[in-house]
Amino acid sequence: MRSAHNLKVHELIGLAARITKSSSRQWIGLEGKVIDETKNLLVLETKNGEKRIPKNSCTFLFTLENGEKAELEGKEIAFRPEERTKKAL
């Protein structure tokens, strides 16, 4: 089960996300639903369309299904999704 404590080794697709910090000002405050993920990018569906966000330069605040929030630095999740989930084993 996903929780704030183990989110970095779980699937992120489907979660709401907001960028809280970034080396690029244009990304700060951007929010949407995670619809895809690669090793280096999160793809968010925002009110203005899809946005490809580089993981390494951002900090994300995710909202889980139960309303719990978890903040993760992009470098903590900068792996392919299948590699990241294997870290839980």
Buried (B, 14 or more C-beta within 10 A) or exposed (E): EBEBEEBBBBBBEEBBBBBBBBEEEEBBEBBBBBEBBEEBBBBBEBEEEEBEBBBEBBBBBBBBEEEEEBBBBBEBBBBEBEEBBEEEE
